[in-house]
């Protein structure tokens, strides 16, 4: 593993996908691209998110930047409608709503209840659809079922949990639990909820998930990506996947911010890896690749004492579910070509540039 030539942070390139790709993303107002780039309008001097609801400008009047700071340096000002300077997609009222829901306990929270408490039911529904891929009431049921499973795990009887949850019936609880978790409550007593959240990064939205032991998922993508991973997460941990906050996620997001700022080289947040013995061996070998260096798939094959398994190493590399913290972006083809990357080759380039790799 030979350290490549290094770049000064001010020399890091700002590479973007093709103009056609960016124009298509803006035309569709594709939320998957929100946070990945800024579109500025020459005729108005405004810088917007790709999802800005304002009347679209003509394609020839659009110019693209990697960051809002780049656009501001060129004289553009942030849009007052889409507010690209606000990195968090979680509105300020959401924490207040969560506290309200928790205080309500087992009481039914209807649209009328929300309105009486000062929350706009339409806004609440839209937020849950966009951020969690489900209705508000589906999110609420998942949250309460997760709390019920935690009580089962702590030793409470199933009957006691159902009664205290004020569920409509025993059969209704079992049906809802089995549908969400993928197993009946008796079999999943030893499981635990998987807490998930999204975070904005300079390379776009990432989705992460954690259990009490550590981080179990970190991938590029929004809630749709989490939906794809949910069956595996439920199978591994015998628990529902619920949007929420967790101490491990808070620590991970802080370390990610430091990584992209160039002040962190190693992650200390605990990881929980699930895979075959061969996959685990490959992922552990990936974690040993030093920051700012690259190695080949053949190097990893030799590291796991299976030098002929280069293609298998590539497959295991592609099944890594913890981007950046298990640095599969540091693996390249023999000869120096970049090879593939599940998050998109341009992201692989940008990650290596962050680490100073030419």
Buried (B, 14 or more C-beta within 10 A) or exposed (E): BEEBEEBEEEEBEEEBBEEEBBBEBBEEBEBBBBBBBBBBBEEBEBBBBBBBEEEBBEEEEBBBBBBBEBBBEEEBBBBEEBEBEEEEBBBEBBEEBEEBBEEEEEEEBEBEBBEEBEBEBEEBBEBBBEBBBBEBBBBBBBBBBBBBBBBBBEEBEBEEBBEBBEBEEEEEBBEBBBEBBBBEBEEBBEBBBBBBBBBBBBBBBBBBBBBBEBBBBBBBBBBEBBBEBBEBBBEBBBBBBBBBEBEBBEBBBEBBBEBBEEEBEEBEBEBBBBBEEBBBBBBEBBBEBBBBBBBBBBBBBBBBEBEEBBEBBBEBBEBBBBBBBBBBBBBBBEEEEBBEBBBBBBBBBBBBBBBBBE
